[in-house]
Amino acid sequence: MHEQDPTVDILVKDATVQGSEAPTSIANGIHHLDRSEDVDAIIVGRGGGSDSNLQAFNTERVAEAIFTANTSIVTAIGHTDDRLIADQVADVATITPTAAGEYIVNSREEFLASKVKPLAQQLDAAYETLQQEHEHEQELAEAVDEAAAPEGLPPVYYKAAIAVLLLLLLTITGLWLGVI
């Protein structure tokens, strides 16, 4: 993890950056990191140096590795006066490794602020709407249940009242006919 932002993990891949083996070493490092699913951005960097010390970053091999990488490449090679092919084909060119790191962290924060936070807000709003709709459906179901229930006494009381009335009717009829 990085001291400036503990949410950023840093993976270092060493490479020879000057001499005859440098272009192959740099290109291999870029390819290695580009294949990793855990890498979101690659900083290709070194401190400044003389023009001859920076020539590895002007080679076709390094330029092709940077240009064809699927992972975003930020260069941090040399100083403001240096004009390198690697800087021209990179996604972003910065002056120093520190500036490259700051660019990546700020870009990440800007991405989160512009893309992820609005999506989280939309998700929260959709969840709240769903919750309100569920509560409304429950209220409607309760209203339907209340509307379907008969007014007054429950049905068993009506059946009992009808049975008592039938008994009274039979008793009156029996008395009238003299059967009782």
Z-matrix of the N, CA and C atoms (Angstrom, degrees):
N
C 1 1.448
C 2 1.520 1 109.28
N 3 1.299 2 114.96 1 156.03
C 4 1.449 3 121.83 2 -176.85
C 5 1.526 4 109.61 3 -96.34
N 6 1.322 5 117.18 4 142.12
C 7 1.457 6 121.84 5 -178.20
C 8 1.521 7 112.03 6 -62.72
N 9 1.331 8 117.93 7 -37.97
C 10 1.462 9 121.87 8 -176.54
C 11 1.530 10 112.31 9 -71.59
N 12 1.307 11 117.41 10 -35.77
C 13 1.461 12 122.03 11 -179.13
C 14 1.521 13 107.99 12 -142.55
N 15 1.326 14 117.89 13 102.27
C 16 1.464 15 120.51 14 -175.14
C 17 1.526 16 114.55 15 -65.23
N 18 1.329 17 117.61 16 -10.73
C 19 1.464 18 119.30 17 178.74
C 20 1.521 19 112.41 18 -85.05
N 21 1.333 20 116.92 19 -6.05
C 22 1.461 21 121.61 20 -178.60
C 23 1.522 22 109.08 21 -102.01
N 24 1.306 23 115.65 22 122.81
C 25 1.464 24 121.22 23 174.94
C 26 1.523 25 108.46 24 -94.46
N 27 1.325 26 116.10 25 140.69
C 28 1.459 27 121.08 26 -179.66
C 29 1.520 28 108.68 27 -117.44
N 30 1.311 29 115.98 28 130.12
C 31 1.457 30 123.72 29 175.91
C 32 1.523 31 107.31 30 -116.10
N 33 1.318 32 117.24 31 126.08
C 34 1.466 33 120.91 32 -178.22
C 35 1.522 34 109.02 33 -106.12
N 36 1.324 35 115.66 34 129.93
C 37 1.466 36 122.28 35 175.83
C 38 1.520 37 106.34 36 -119.89
N 39 1.309 38 115.90 37 112.19
C 40 1.463 39 118.88 38 -177.19
C 41 1.526 40 110.95 39 -75.17
N 42 1.328 41 114.66 40 153.36
C 43 1.464 42 121.42 41 178.52
C 44 1.528 43 108.30 42 -155.00
N 45 1.296 44 114.95 43 150.83
C 46 1.463 45 120.70 44 172.72
C 47 1.518 46 106.55 45 -75.49
N 48 1.348 47 117.74 46 129.31
C 49 1.462 48 119.64 47 -173.76
C 50 1.531 49 113.74 48 -112.44
N 51 1.313 50 117.55 49 1.26
C 52 1.462 51 118.72 50 172.49
C 53 1.518 52 108.81 51 -150.36
N 54 1.304 53 114.81 52 154.92
C 55 1.454 54 120.83 53 -176.55
C 56 1.517 55 110.94 54 103.23
N 57 1.319 56 116.09 55 178.37
C 58 1.462 57 121.21 56 -174.04
C 59 1.529 58 113.25 57 -67.58
N 60 1.322 59 118.34 58 -27.61
C 61 1.474 60 121.52 59 -179.48
C 62 1.530 61 112.33 60 -86.70
N 63 1.310 62 118.13 61 -9.15
C 64 1.464 63 121.79 62 -174.21
C 65 1.531 64 113.98 63 -59.50
N 66 1.343 65 120.80 64 -48.70
C 67 1.473 66 119.06 65 -178.20
C 68 1.532 67 112.79 66 -56.88
N 69 1.325 68 116.95 67 -43.11
C 70 1.466 69 120.24 68 179.55
C 71 1.519 70 110.39 69 -66.89
N 72 1.324 71 117.12 70 -42.99
C 73 1.456 72 121.44 71 -179.50
C 74 1.529 73 111.47 72 -62.85
N 75 1.321 74 117.10 73 -44.22
C 76 1.471 75 121.37 74 179.54
C 77 1.528 76 110.33 75 -65.80
N 78 1.319 77 117.21 76 -47.33
C 79 1.470 78 121.17 77 -179.86
C 80 1.526 79 110.95 78 -61.34
N 81 1.325 80 117.56 79 -42.87
C 82 1.467 81 120.60 80 178.61
C 83 1.532 82 110.94 81 -62.98
N 84 1.325 83 116.89 82 -39.96
C 85 1.464 84 120.19 83 177.45
C 86 1.516 85 112.01 84 -62.36
N 87 1.326 86 116.27 85 -42.58
C 88 1.466 87 120.85 86 178.47
C 89 1.532 88 109.99 87 -62.90
N 90 1.334 89 116.61 88 -46.93
C 91 1.475 90 120.34 89 179.52
C 92 1.528 91 110.90 90 -61.26
N 93 1.316 92 116.83 91 -42.10
C 94 1.470 93 121.39 92 179.85
C 95 1.534 94 110.69 93 -59.34
N 96 1.324 95 116.72 94 -49.80
C 97 1.464 96 120.43 95 -179.00
C 98 1.524 97 111.80 96 -68.90
N 99 1.321 98 116.67 97 -34.58
C 100 1.463 99 120.76 98 -179.65
C 101 1.531 100 111.65 99 -64.60
N 102 1.316 101 117.64 100 -29.80
C 103 1.471 102 121.41 101 179.56
C 104 1.519 103 112.92 102 -77.80
N 105 1.311 104 118.90 103 -15.80
C 106 1.460 105 122.51 104 -177.13
C 107 1.526 106 110.90 105 -80.00
N 108 1.326 107 116.19 106 129.70
C 109 1.465 108 121.11 107 177.71
C 110 1.523 109 111.47 108 -72.54
N 111 1.322 110 117.66 109 -17.29
C 112 1.460 111 122.13 110 -177.72
C 113 1.526 112 113.26 111 -85.42
N 114 1.323 113 117.70 112 -4.37
C 115 1.463 114 121.59 113 -176.04
C 116 1.528 115 109.27 114 -102.48
N 117 1.342 116 116.06 115 121.69
C 118 1.461 117 121.75 116 179.75
C 119 1.523 118 112.67 117 -96.51
N 120 1.335 119 117.09 118 -25.93
C 121 1.467 120 121.99 119 179.60
C 122 1.523 121 107.95 120 -153.85
N 123 1.318 122 115.41 121 149.90
C 124 1.468 123 121.28 122 -179.96
C 125 1.518 124 108.24 123 -120.58
N 126 1.327 125 115.18 124 129.51
C 127 1.461 126 120.08 125 173.11
C 128 1.517 127 106.84 126 -102.85
N 129 1.328 128 116.11 127 119.38
C 130 1.463 129 122.08 128 174.76
C 131 1.517 130 105.03 129 -100.00
N 132 1.333 131 116.67 130 108.62
C 133 1.445 132 117.31 131 -173.43
C 134 1.513 133 115.39 132 -146.68
N 135 1.301 134 113.49 133 165.79
C 136 1.462 135 123.77 134 172.54
C 137 1.513 136 106.38 135 -167.48
N 138 1.297 137 116.12 136 164.64
C 139 1.457 138 119.16 137 175.08
C 140 1.511 139 109.12 138 -70.04
N 141 1.285 140 116.81 139 173.56
C 142 1.453 141 120.60 140 179.88
C 143 1.523 142 111.46 141 -66.64
N 144 1.254 143 115.93 142 -172.82
C 145 1.449 144 121.24 143 179.42
C 146 1.510 145 109.89 144 170.26
N 147 1.286 146 114.20 145 179.25
C 148 1.469 147 118.59 146 178.09
C 149 1.518 148 109.16 147 -70.51
N 150 1.324 149 116.27 148 164.85
C 151 1.462 150 120.28 149 178.99
C 152 1.525 151 111.44 150 -54.70
N 153 1.312 152 117.07 151 -39.70
C 154 1.465 153 119.40 152 -179.02
C 155 1.530 154 110.82 153 -68.90
N 156 1.326 155 118.71 154 -31.17
C 157 1.471 156 121.60 155 178.19
C 158 1.525 157 112.02 156 -71.13
N 159 1.321 158 117.50 157 -23.20
C 160 1.464 159 121.65 158 -175.89
C 161 1.528 160 113.09 159 -99.76
N 162 1.322 161 118.37 160 2.48
C 163 1.458 162 121.80 161 -173.86
C 164 1.532 163 113.78 162 -62.73
N 165 1.310 164 118.84 163 -25.60
C 166 1.473 165 120.02 164 178.70
C 167 1.526 166 110.78 165 -60.16
N 168 1.343 167 116.87 166 -28.80
C 169 1.462 168 121.79 167 -178.33
C 170 1.523 169 112.19 168 -84.66
N 171 1.316 170 116.33 169 0.75
C 172 1.467 171 121.95 170 175.76
C 173 1.522 172 111.32 171 -107.83
N 174 1.323 173 117.77 172 13.06
C 175 1.463 174 120.48 173 -176.57
C 176 1.526 175 111.29 174 -94.88
N 177 1.315 176 113.99 175 155.87
C 178 1.466 177 120.55 176 178.94
C 179 1.523 178 111.28 177 -62.37
N 180 1.314 179 116.59 178 -39.67
C 181 1.470 180 120.64 179 -177.79
C 182 1.536 181 111.00 180 -59.61
N 183 1.309 182 117.98 181 -46.65
C 184 1.466 183 121.75 182 179.93
C 185 1.529 184 110.30 183 -69.82
N 186 1.325 185 116.68 184 -43.84
C 187 1.463 186 120.16 185 179.35
C 188 1.528 187 111.17 186 -59.43
N 189 1.319 188 116.69 187 -42.90
C 190 1.469 189 120.35 188 179.70
C 191 1.527 190 111.33 189 -66.01
N 192 1.322 191 117.41 190 -40.61
C 193 1.475 192 120.75 191 178.60
C 194 1.528 193 110.40 192 -62.04
N 195 1.312 194 117.16 193 -41.84
C 196 1.465 195 121.11 194 178.77
C 197 1.524 196 110.30 195 -68.20
N 198 1.319 197 116.79 196 -47.96
C 199 1.467 198 121.67 197 -175.38
C 200 1.529 199 112.26 198 -64.19
N 201 1.322 200 117.68 199 -37.59
C 202 1.471 201 120.73 200 -175.43
C 203 1.529 202 113.24 201 -89.75
N 204 1.305 203 118.23 202 -5.33
C 205 1.467 204 120.27 203 -178.91
C 206 1.528 205 110.65 204 -65.08
N 207 1.303 206 116.22 205 140.54
C 208 1.464 207 121.58 206 175.60
C 209 1.521 208 111.53 207 -81.93
N 210 1.314 209 116.51 208 -22.28
C 211 1.452 210 122.57 209 179.12
C 212 1.523 211 108.56 210 -87.02
N 213 1.328 212 116.83 211 143.13
C 214 1.471 213 120.55 212 178.19
C 215 1.518 214 109.94 213 -60.76
N 216 1.329 215 115.79 214 135.75
C 217 1.461 216 122.04 215 -179.18
C 218 1.528 217 109.05 216 -115.23
N 219 1.329 218 115.18 217 128.85
C 220 1.456 219 122.05 218 174.27
C 221 1.526 220 105.81 219 -117.62
N 222 1.323 221 117.07 220 123.59
C 223 1.458 222 119.38 221 178.21
C 224 1.521 223 109.88 222 -92.78
N 225 1.320 224 114.45 223 149.31
C 226 1.465 225 121.96 224 178.93
C 227 1.522 226 106.48 225 -145.28
N 228 1.317 227 115.53 226 69.13
C 229 1.466 228 121.71 227 -171.42
C 230 1.521 229 108.87 228 -121.37
N 231 1.272 230 116.77 229 122.98
C 232 1.459 231 119.25 230 170.68
C 233 1.507 232 113.34 231 77.35
N 234 1.309 233 114.93 232 -150.88
C 235 1.457 234 123.05 233 -175.00
C 236 1.518 235 109.42 234 -125.30
N 237 1.326 236 116.37 235 -178.93
C 238 1.469 237 120.02 236 -175.72
C 239 1.519 238 113.31 237 -61.16
N 240 1.311 239 117.73 238 -29.33
C 241 1.465 240 119.96 239 -177.99
C 242 1.526 241 112.48 240 -77.28
N 243 1.330 242 117.16 241 -20.25
C 244 1.465 243 120.51 242 -177.07
C 245 1.523 244 110.22 243 -75.08
N 246 1.334 245 116.91 244 131.89
C 247 1.460 246 123.43 245 176.15
C 248 1.511 247 106.75 246 -118.71
N 249 1.326 248 115.57 247 108.04
C 250 1.459 249 119.67 248 -175.01
C 251 1.524 250 110.54 249 -119.24
N 252 1.317 251 115.61 250 149.09
C 253 1.463 252 120.61 251 177.93
C 254 1.527 253 110.12 252 -61.36
N 255 1.319 254 117.61 253 -38.65
C 256 1.465 255 121.00 254 179.34
C 257 1.526 256 110.96 255 -56.25
N 258 1.343 257 116.59 256 -40.81
C 259 1.469 258 120.08 257 178.02
C 260 1.525 259 111.51 258 -64.76
N 261 1.318 260 116.61 259 -34.42
C 262 1.463 261 120.69 260 -176.87
C 263 1.530 262 112.60 261 -71.01
N 264 1.330 263 118.41 262 -30.01
C 265 1.471 264 121.17 263 -177.06
C 266 1.532 265 112.69 264 -99.39
N 267 1.326 266 116.87 265 -8.83
C 268 1.467 267 120.48 266 179.33
C 269 1.524 268 110.13 267 -73.27
N 270 1.320 269 115.78 268 161.19
C 271 1.465 270 120.05 269 176.04
C 272 1.526 271 110.65 270 -66.88
N 273 1.337 272 115.61 271 -39.12
C 274 1.466 273 121.31 272 178.53
C 275 1.523 274 107.44 273 -144.73
N 276 1.332 275 116.53 274 140.43
C 277 1.466 276 121.14 275 176.14
C 278 1.525 277 108.25 276 -114.76
N 279 1.327 278 116.01 277 127.91
C 280 1.462 279 121.22 278 175.51
C 281 1.518 280 108.27 279 -121.75
N 282 1.324 281 116.36 280 173.47
C 283 1.457 282 120.10 281 -175.51
C 284 1.528 283 111.83 282 -86.40
N 285 1.335 284 116.49 283 -41.64
C 286 1.465 285 120.24 284 -174.08
C 287 1.525 286 110.51 285 -128.85
N 288 1.323 287 117.37 286 160.84
C 289 1.467 288 119.96 287 174.07
C 290 1.536 289 112.50 288 -58.83
N 291 1.313 290 117.52 289 -35.78
C 292 1.475 291 120.25 290 177.22
C 293 1.525 292 110.38 291 -62.86
N 294 1.330 293 116.96 292 -45.15
C 295 1.465 294 120.48 293 178.39
C 296 1.530 295 110.62 294 -62.81
N 297 1.319 296 117.24 295 -36.56
C 298 1.473 297 120.98 296 178.27
C 299 1.526 298 110.10 297 -65.03
N 300 1.321 299 116.45 298 -45.92
C 301 1.464 300 120.29 299 178.45
C 302 1.518 301 111.90 300 -61.43
N 303 1.323 302 116.87 301 -42.89
C 304 1.463 303 120.79 302 178.13
C 305 1.523 304 110.80 303 -63.12
N 306 1.330 305 116.45 304 -40.62
C 307 1.466 306 119.90 305 178.33
C 308 1.533 307 110.77 306 -60.91
N 309 1.327 308 116.53 307 -45.43
C 310 1.470 309 120.21 308 -177.82
C 311 1.521 310 110.58 309 -65.17
N 312 1.330 311 117.63 310 -45.58
C 313 1.470 312 120.03 311 -179.65
C 314 1.520 313 110.30 312 -64.65
N 315 1.333 314 118.12 313 -43.50
C 316 1.464 315 120.41 314 178.26
C 317 1.517 316 111.42 315 -65.30
N 318 1.328 317 117.54 316 -38.98
C 319 1.466 318 120.70 317 177.77
C 320 1.522 319 110.21 318 -63.33
N 321 1.318 320 116.84 319 -39.59
C 322 1.462 321 121.94 320 178.41
C 323 1.518 322 110.03 321 -63.41
N 324 1.336 323 116.30 322 -45.87
C 325 1.462 324 120.36 323 -179.99
C 326 1.523 325 110.73 324 -65.02
N 327 1.330 326 117.15 325 -40.84
C 328 1.468 327 120.49 326 177.27
C 329 1.518 328 110.45 327 -63.83
N 330 1.338 329 116.95 328 -40.64
C 331 1.458 330 120.64 329 177.83
C 332 1.526 331 110.41 330 -61.63
N 333 1.329 332 115.78 331 -46.61
C 334 1.465 333 119.31 332 179.54
C 335 1.522 334 110.63 333 -61.00
N 336 1.326 335 116.23 334 -43.07
C 337 1.458 336 120.15 335 -178.90
C 338 1.524 337 111.75 336 -67.54
N 339 1.319 338 117.63 337 -37.33
C 340 1.461 339 120.06 338 -174.75
C 341 1.523 340 113.92 339 -89.28
N 342 1.319 341 118.48 340 -25.29
C 343 1.471 342 120.25 341 -175.52
C 344 1.521 343 113.40 342 -115.16
N 345 1.314 344 116.72 343 -52.35
C 346 1.461 345 120.41 344 -171.94
C 347 1.529 346 111.82 345 -75.06
N 348 1.334 347 117.73 346 -45.42
C 349 1.465 348 119.68 347 -178.57
C 350 1.529 349 112.43 348 -60.97
N 351 1.356 350 119.52 349 -44.98
C 352 1.467 351 117.87 350 176.01
C 353 1.528 352 113.03 351 -61.78
N 354 1.320 353 117.03 352 -36.13
C 355 1.470 354 119.24 353 177.31
C 356 1.524 355 110.69 354 -65.18
N 357 1.325 356 117.17 355 -40.01
C 358 1.465 357 120.97 356 177.77
C 359 1.532 358 109.94 357 -63.85
N 360 1.329 359 117.16 358 -39.81
C 361 1.458 360 120.58 359 178.17
C 362 1.525 361 110.94 360 -65.65
N 363 1.328 362 117.12 361 -40.55
C 364 1.464 363 120.61 362 177.63
C 365 1.524 364 110.69 363 -63.93
N 366 1.328 365 116.36 364 -40.36
C 367 1.461 366 120.55 365 178.61
C 368 1.521 367 110.34 366 -63.77
N 369 1.326 368 117.39 367 -44.10
C 370 1.467 369 120.96 368 177.59
C 371 1.528 370 110.73 369 -60.77
N 372 1.336 371 117.25 370 -44.23
C 373 1.466 372 120.93 371 -179.82
C 374 1.534 373 110.75 372 -64.64
N 375 1.327 374 117.14 373 -40.47
C 376 1.468 375 120.38 374 178.35
C 377 1.523 376 110.77 375 -64.73
N 378 1.340 377 116.66 376 -40.39
C 379 1.470 378 120.33 377 178.62
C 380 1.527 379 110.06 378 -64.03
N 381 1.327 380 117.10 379 -42.26
C 382 1.466 381 120.55 380 179.90
C 383 1.528 382 110.49 381 -64.34
N 384 1.340 383 116.83 382 -41.44
C 385 1.467 384 120.77 383 177.19
C 386 1.522 385 110.68 384 -62.23
N 387 1.317 386 116.43 385 -43.70
C 388 1.465 387 120.62 386 178.79
C 389 1.525 388 110.52 387 -61.76
N 390 1.318 389 116.33 388 -42.07
C 391 1.464 390 120.75 389 179.83
C 392 1.532 391 110.10 390 -64.23
N 393 1.331 392 117.85 391 -41.80
C 394 1.464 393 121.52 392 178.57
C 395 1.525 394 110.84 393 -64.82
N 396 1.335 395 116.90 394 -40.82
C 397 1.465 396 120.43 395 178.24
C 398 1.522 397 111.01 396 -64.08
N 399 1.331 398 116.70 397 -38.68
C 400 1.469 399 120.61 398 178.50
C 401 1.534 400 109.96 399 -64.47
N 402 1.326 401 117.25 400 -44.58
C 403 1.467 402 120.59 401 178.23
C 404 1.525 403 110.41 402 -62.57
N 405 1.331 404 117.51 403 -39.96
C 406 1.457 405 121.54 404 179.08
C 407 1.530 406 110.78 405 -64.21
N 408 1.335 407 116.71 406 -42.08
C 409 1.466 408 120.42 407 177.41
C 410 1.524 409 111.01 408 -62.14
N 411 1.326 410 117.33 409 -39.33
C 412 1.465 411 120.16 410 177.57
C 413 1.528 412 110.49 411 -64.03
N 414 1.324 413 117.04 412 -42.32
C 415 1.466 414 120.54 413 178.26
C 416 1.524 415 110.67 414 -62.50
N 417 1.334 416 116.60 415 -41.44
C 418 1.468 417 119.95 416 178.37
C 419 1.527 418 111.25 417 -64.25
N 420 1.329 419 117.32 418 -41.83
C 421 1.462 420 121.00 419 179.37
C 422 1.526 421 110.54 420 -62.50
N 423 1.333 422 116.66 421 -41.09
C 424 1.469 423 119.82 422 177.86
C 425 1.528 424 110.74 423 -65.09
N 426 1.341 425 116.79 424 -39.56
C 427 1.464 426 120.62 425 178.67
C 428 1.523 427 110.91 426 -64.75
N 429 1.335 428 117.11 427 -40.21
C 430 1.468 429 121.06 428 177.89
C 431 1.521 430 110.11 429 -64.05
N 432 1.330 431 116.99 430 -43.83
C 433 1.471 432 120.54 431 178.73
C 434 1.529 433 111.04 432 -60.59
N 435 1.325 434 116.14 433 -42.30
C 436 1.464 435 119.59 434 179.57
C 437 1.520 436 110.99 435 -66.67
N 438 1.325 437 117.15 436 -39.43
C 439 1.465 438 120.83 437 -179.19
C 440 1.527 439 111.42 438 -68.89
N 441 1.325 440 117.61 439 -31.42
C 442 1.455 441 120.99 440 -177.79
C 443 1.526 442 111.67 441 -79.55
N 444 1.315 443 118.40 442 -21.34
C 445 1.466 444 121.58 443 -179.44
C 446 1.529 445 109.28 444 -73.20
N 447 1.353 446 117.94 445 138.04
C 448 1.469 447 120.68 446 179.70
C 449 1.536 448 109.87 447 -67.92
N 450 1.334 449 113.28 448 148.68
C 451 1.454 450 117.44 449 179.01
C 452 1.515 451 109.33 450 -77.15
N 453 1.298 452 116.46 451 155.36
C 454 1.451 453 120.40 452 177.06
C 455 1.514 454 111.73 453 85.41
N 456 1.352 455 114.17 454 -143.35
C 457 1.454 456 120.83 455 -175.35
C 458 1.516 457 111.79 456 -75.79
N 459 1.323 458 117.20 457 156.84
C 460 1.465 459 120.33 458 176.18
C 461 1.530 460 110.52 459 -64.06
N 462 1.331 461 119.04 460 156.76
C 463 1.471 462 123.68 461 -176.00
C 464 1.523 463 114.02 462 -56.16
N 465 1.319 464 120.91 463 -30.14
C 466 1.464 465 121.72 464 -178.04
C 467 1.531 466 110.90 465 -64.81
N 468 1.334 467 116.87 466 -33.49
C 469 1.462 468 119.77 467 178.13
C 470 1.521 469 110.79 468 -68.54
N 471 1.343 470 117.03 469 -36.92
C 472 1.455 471 119.80 470 177.62
C 473 1.524 472 110.72 471 -64.70
N 474 1.312 473 116.86 472 -40.23
C 475 1.466 474 120.67 473 178.64
C 476 1.525 475 110.27 474 -65.22
N 477 1.310 476 117.55 475 -40.99
C 478 1.472 477 121.00 476 178.24
C 479 1.526 478 110.34 477 -65.24
N 480 1.339 479 116.20 478 -40.83
C 481 1.468 480 119.43 479 179.63
C 482 1.515 481 110.29 480 -64.92
N 483 1.312 482 118.17 481 -39.81
C 484 1.470 483 121.52 482 178.24
C 485 1.529 484 109.72 483 -64.49
N 486 1.321 485 118.33 484 -41.27
C 487 1.466 486 121.75 485 179.33
C 488 1.531 487 110.53 486 -63.17
N 489 1.343 488 118.16 487 -41.78
C 490 1.477 489 121.69 488 178.48
C 491 1.523 490 109.53 489 -65.29
N 492 1.332 491 117.30 490 -42.53
C 493 1.466 492 120.18 491 178.93
C 494 1.528 493 110.98 492 -62.97
N 495 1.321 494 117.11 493 -39.05
C 496 1.472 495 120.19 494 177.63
C 497 1.528 496 110.83 495 -64.14
N 498 1.326 497 116.79 496 -41.83
C 499 1.467 498 119.88 497 177.31
C 500 1.524 499 111.47 498 -62.63
N 501 1.324 500 117.05 499 -42.51
C 502 1.463 501 120.76 500 177.38
C 503 1.528 502 110.87 501 -63.31
N 504 1.322 503 116.35 502 -42.17
C 505 1.451 504 120.85 503 179.66
C 506 1.530 505 110.39 504 -62.50
N 507 1.322 506 116.61 505 -42.45
C 508 1.472 507 120.41 506 178.17
C 509 1.525 508 110.95 507 -65.86
N 510 1.340 509 115.97 508 -39.53
C 511 1.468 510 119.58 509 179.49
C 512 1.520 511 110.04 510 -65.07
N 513 1.322 512 117.75 511 -45.76
C 514 1.471 513 121.71 512 -180.00
C 515 1.516 514 109.82 513 -63.80
N 516 1.345 515 116.26 514 -42.68
C 517 1.453 516 119.87 515 179.78
C 518 1.531 517 109.74 516 -65.09
N 519 1.321 518 117.63 517 -40.56
C 520 1.467 519 121.14 518 178.38
C 521 1.514 520 111.24 519 -64.89
N 522 1.320 521 117.66 520 -40.81
C 523 1.455 522 120.66 521 177.66
C 524 1.512 523 110.73 522 -66.25
N 525 1.268 524 116.91 523 -40.68
C 526 1.462 525 120.70 524 -177.86
C 527 1.518 526 110.43 525 -67.22
N 528 1.320 527 116.25 526 -39.28
C 529 1.455 528 119.62 527 179.64
C 530 1.521 529 111.30 528 -81.86
N 531 1.294 530 116.45 529 -7.94
C 532 1.454 531 120.43 530 178.00
C 533 1.494 532 112.58 531 78.49
N 534 1.270 533 117.71 532 18.62
C 535 1.450 534 121.30 533 179.50
C 536 1.527 535 109.27 534 -80.87
N 537 1.220 536 118.18 535 -26.77
C 538 1.466 537 120.06 536 -177.86
C 539 1.501 538 109.11 537 -100.96
